């Protein structure tokens, strides 16, 4: 994959341009806005991966130099130094000139590549292990608080602390819990993608929550107080007299926690849906008739 092409930015893009492009695309392809769309889900993961690499100066520098093999930059450069110390060298600045390191569809085993470049030195090189990918399902309410989970990956237990506020489709990297390295090289990483299930009461958009609440007709007309469910329990909200159906009430700070910003919360937006009374008594019907004729 070409990470710059995925984000739609030039290779010389600034950090701010990359950030803006990521946010725009992440909103467009977010799974919440594209339910049951596998292609959008795939694009969302690619966008997250591209942003993770290009937003980090060190990773971006390696990617710009080595393309698809950027994860092996340290091993490549170590082998270059070893080769130079032995009196060898390269004829050009790109060690992948003939091996498709910048997007060639042909794949070649890394051992063969380095063997052709460095000869016997390849047998002494260390290679980083393969990254593993996993999906972790959580409810919306679980994602609203810091969770401690124990995962089993290839028979090994991994204790994981998940900060409150993770997004549906968000991927985090657990270093060193992927596949084993080669020739004593470091292990790969474990990439965990979160799948946040829908909640019957709340709809989430970023750090804000949305819900619909039934409002008795009498309260809508005369005003009063209603109990509003939140993630932390019920709170009182004041309803003004003559409140219209569909009125939206904003409860500041009662939304979803902001990821990795302790104490910061979005807002809760409540749409009031006026509920008409049923099973009226004769007296109540008479009063409504009087109101209608006045």
SETITOR-824891 format. One record per residue (C-alpha): x, z, y. Coordinates in steps of 0.05 Angstrom, whole numbers, padded with zeros to 5 digits, always signed. Layout:
N
XZY;...
//
This chain:
294
+00000+00000+00000;+00022-00014+00072;+00006+00051+00108;+00009+00018+00176;-00040-00035+00154;-00087+00017+00125;-00091+00053+00192;-00092-00012+00231;-00032+00006+00275;+00034-00029+00291;+00099-00004+00260;+00121+00020+00328;+00057+00060+00339;+00064+00128+00373;+00043+00193+00339;-00018+00197+00384;-00039+00125+00366;-00033+00142+00292;-00074+00206+00302;-00129+00169+00339;-00132+00113+00287;-00136+00164+00231;-00193+00203+00263;-00233+00140+00277;-00225+00113+00206;-00236+00181+00174;-00303+00188+00209;-00323+00117+00190;-00308+00124+00116;-00323+00198+00107;-00360+00210+00041;-00415+00248+00077;-00432+00186+00117;-00424+00139+00057;-00458+00174-00002;-00448+00141-00070;-00402+00089-00039;-00341+00085-00085;-00305+00035-00040;-00313+00080+00021;-00289+00139-00021;-00227+00099-00041;-00213+00078+00031;-00221+00150+00054;-00167+00173+00004;-00120+00116+00025;-00130+00134+00099;-00113+00207+00084;-00051+00187+00045;-00027+00140+00100;-00038+00193+00154;-00002+00246+00113;+00061+00202+00109;+00061+00170+00179;+00043+00234+00217;+00105+00269+00190;+00168+00244+00226;+00214+00254+00166;+00167+00220+00116;+00154+00163+00165;+00228+00151+00175;+00239+00146+00100;+00178+00101+00091;+00202+00054+00147;+00270+00048+00113;+00252+00045+00039;+00179+00022+00037;+00143+00039-00029;+00204+00077-00054;+00207+00125+00005;+00197+00185-00040;+00264+00170-00072;+00302+00164-00006;+00345+00225-00019;+00366+00200-00088;+00380+00130-00061;+00423+00156-00005;+00460+00203-00051;+00475+00144-00097;+00498+00103-00037;+00548+00157-00019;+00572+00163-00090;+00581+00088-00095;+00618+00085-00028;+00664+00142-00050;+00681+00102-00113;+00701+00042-00071;+00637+00002-00077;+00584-00016-00026;+00525-00059-00009;+00524-00129+00019;+00464-00114+00063;+00427-00058+00097;+00367-00059+00050;+00383-00035-00021;+00317-00064-00045;+00331-00135-00021;+00318-00165-00089;+00272-00114-00120;+00208-00117-00079;+00216-00049-00047;+00172-00070+00012;+00110-00094-00022;+00129-00142-00078;+00075-00138-00132;+00125-00140-00188;+00141-00070-00214;+00208-00053-00245;+00229+00012-00277;+00269+00054-00228;+00323+00066-00279;+00334-00009-00287;+00335-00019-00211;+00386+00035-00199;+00425+00013-00260;+00433-00057-00232;+00454-00029-00164;+00500+00027-00185;+00521+00013-00256;+00542+00076-00293;+00524+00119-00233;+00451+00112-00250;+00458+00156-00311;+00480+00213-00266;+00425+00204-00214;+00367+00253-00208;+00297+00226-00199;+00236+00261-00172;+00178+00269-00220;+00111+00235-00215;+00056+00263-00171;-00007+00288-00206;-00076+00280-00176;-00137+00325-00188;-00206+00336-00160;-00235+00405-00145;-00309+00414-00134;-00334+00468-00087;-00401+00487-00057;-00409+00484+00018;-00414+00560+00020;-00350+00569-00020;-00314+00521+00027;-00336+00564+00085;-00291+00621+00064;-00220+00628+00041;-00221+00621-00034;-00171+00640-00088;-00173+00596-00149;-00132+00591-00212;-00122+00520-00238;-00094+00498-00305;-00050+00436-00301;-00014+00413-00364;-00021+00482-00394;+00007+00517-00333;-00034+00563-00289;-00030+00553-00214;-00056+00605-00166;-00083+00570-00105;-00108+00598-00038;-00157+00549-00005;-00165+00561+00070;-00236+00563+00096;-00261+00498+00127;-00235+00445+00079;-00269+00377+00085;-00303+00337+00032;-00251+00285+00009;-00193+00323+00040;-00129+00323-00001;-00076+00378-00001;-00007+00375-00032;+00021+00430-00077;+00096+00418-00081;+00132+00421-00147;+00071+00422-00193;+00071+00349-00213;+00109+00314-00268;+00179+00336-00288;+00239+00302-00255;+00289+00257-00289;+00361+00278-00302;+00348+00346-00271;+00312+00318-00211;+00256+00357-00175;+00186+00358-00202;+00132+00317-00168;+00074+00346-00129;+00002+00361-00146;-00048+00328-00099;-00117+00362-00100;-00177+00326-00069;-00237+00369-00052;-00307+00348-00070;-00357+00391-00029;-00427+00389-00059;-00489+00382-00015;-00524+00445+00007;-00601+00449+00005;-00605+00484+00072;-00547+00460+00115;-00518+00392+00132;-00446+00392+00155;-00412+00346+00205;-00341+00368+00218;-00345+00441+00238;-00418+00438+00260;-00478+00454+00216;-00549+00426+00221;-00614+00452+00193;-00690+00445+00202;-00732+00508+00211;-00808+00513+00206;-00839+00544+00269;-00910+00573+00269;-00956+00539+00318;-00973+00605+00352;-00899+00620+00366;-00888+00549+00391;-00946+00557+00441;-00936+00629+00462;-00861+00637+00451;-00827+00694+00413;-00771+00705+00364;-00755+00673+00297;-00704+00691+00243;-00654+00635+00231;-00613+00633+00167;-00538+00623+00177;-00478+00626+00130;-00470+00699+00149;-00543+00720+00141;-00603+00716+00186;-00600+00721+00262;-00654+00725+00315;-00667+00667+00361;-00713+00666+00422;-00766+00611+00426;-00792+00593+00495;-00867+00585+00506;-00895+00515+00497;-00836+00493+00453;-00846+00422+00430;-00840+00397+00358;-00769+00372+00345;-00736+00417+00396;-00663+00431+00378;-00634+00501+00389;-00559+00510+00389;-00529+00574+00362;-00458+00577+00387;-00405+00599+00337;-00453+00601+00278;-00429+00536+00246;-00372+00522+00198;-00302+00552+00203;-00249+00507+00232;-00195+00491+00180;-00133+00534+00188;-00157+00562+00255;-00176+00634+00238;-00233+00660+00280;-00255+00590+00304;-00324+00564+00285;-00367+00505+00301;-00440+00511+00323;-00506+00512+00286;-00559+00463+00310;-00630+00482+00290;-00687+00431+00294;-00753+00467+00303;-00810+00436+00264;-00877+00462+00287;-00920+00481+00227;-00995+00474+00234;-01037+00532+00208;-01080+00524+00146;-01141+00560+00117;-01169+00574+00187;-01227+00623+00194;-01291+00602+00230;-01271+00643+00290;-01202+00608+00293;-01235+00539+00289;-01282+00558+00345;-01224+00580+00389;-01188+00513+00376;-01252+00476+00395;-01256+00516+00460;-01184+00497+00475;-01197+00424+00460;-01257+00421+00507;-01225+00459+00564;
//
